Amino acid sequence: MKESIRLITRITWITTLILLFSTCGCEKGDSTSKEAIDQARTAVDAAWLSEDTDVIIAYSADDMILMPPNVGRKTGKEEIRNFLQGFFDHFTMTELKTTEREVIVSGDWAFEIGSYEWVIVPEGGSEGISDQVNFIGIWQRQSDGAWKEVYAIWNSTKPIAGAQ
């Protein structure tokens, strides 16, 4: 119970910060930082399509928290690597298209908000599963100047099967 309350509190603070930074006139024009994050996102997206966990992990902070849908959160590179490998053992992503994306940079922090359309094919080659998802990525500039993703969450925009 305490862990759930702590997670809800953390998500509330993160959401508040995102809303605050998106409305406060923070620099959307920090072009060097935005370009670095754009390049990182392009590499990470390509890595999802090629099932390259090493590239995804390379752009993750050591203590990154990943919150994929329908499973518990994954903390740290090893848990995230294991999650990704399990995912890639069961699915192949054949399409990945960004449909909407905004990056807001404020100092050493960047907030990425967007949408994807993707298709994943279950192991064994059955019919692909199409989905539209919303995502939030929070990035932090590291002491060496590199940008690493520290928090990531996504969810489907499709209704749960059987729910109306």
Residue pairs with C-beta under 8 A, 6 or more apart in sequence:
7 73
14 136
14 138
14 151
17 111
18 104
18 111
18 113
18 136
21 104
21 106
21 109
21 111
22 102
22 104
22 111
22 113
26 104
26 105
26 106
27 105
27 106
28 34
28 103
28 104
28 105
30 105
33 105
33 110
33 141
33 147
34 103
34 105
34 110
36 146
36 147
37 103
37 105
37 110
37 112
37 139
37 147
38 103
40 59
40 139
40 147
40 149
41 101
41 112
41 137
43 55
43 59
44 55
44 56
44 59
44 149
45 96
45 98
46 52
46 55
47 53
47 54
47 55
47 56
48 56
48 93
48 96
49 93
49 94
49 96
51 88
51 92
51 93
53 81
53 84
53 85
53 88
56 80
56 84
57 77
57 80
57 81
57 84
59 147
59 148
59 149
60 66
60 77
60 80
60 148
60 149
61 140
61 142
61 148
61 149
61 150
62 76
62 77
63 75
63 76
63 150
64 75
64 76
64 77
64 80
64 148
64 149
64 150
64 151
64 152
65 73
65 74
65 75
65 150
65 151
65 152
66 73
66 74
66 75
66 79
66 80
66 83
66 152
66 153
67 73
67 74
67 151
67 152
67 153
67 154
68 74
68 83
68 153
68 154
69 154
69 155
69 156
71 83
74 80
74 82
74 83
89 123
90 122
90 123
91 120
91 121
91 122
91 123
92 120
92 121
92 123
93 118
93 119
93 120
93 121
94 119
94 120
94 121
94 128
95 117
95 118
95 119
95 128
96 116
96 117
96 118
97 116
97 117
97 118
98 114
98 115
98 116
99 114
99 115
99 116
99 117
99 132
100 114
100 115
101 112
101 113
101 114
101 115
102 112
102 113
102 114
103 110
103 111
103 112
104 110
104 111
104 112
104 113
107 141
108 140
108 141
109 138
109 139
109 140
109 141
110 138
110 139
110 140
110 141
110 147
111 136
111 137
111 138
111 139
112 135
112 136
112 137
112 138
112 139
113 135
113 136
114 134
114 135
115 132
115 133
115 134
115 135
115 157
116 132
116 133
116 135
116 154
117 130
117 131
117 132
117 133
118 130
118 131
118 133
119 128
119 129
119 130
119 131
120 128
120 129
120 131
121 127
121 128
121 129
122 129
131 156
131 157
131 158
132 156
132 157
132 158
133 154
133 155
133 156
133 157
134 154
134 155
134 157
135 152
135 153
135 154
135 155
136 151
136 152
136 153
136 154
137 149
137 151
137 152
138 149
138 150
138 151
138 152
139 147
139 148
139 149
139 150
140 147
140 148
140 150
141 147
142 148
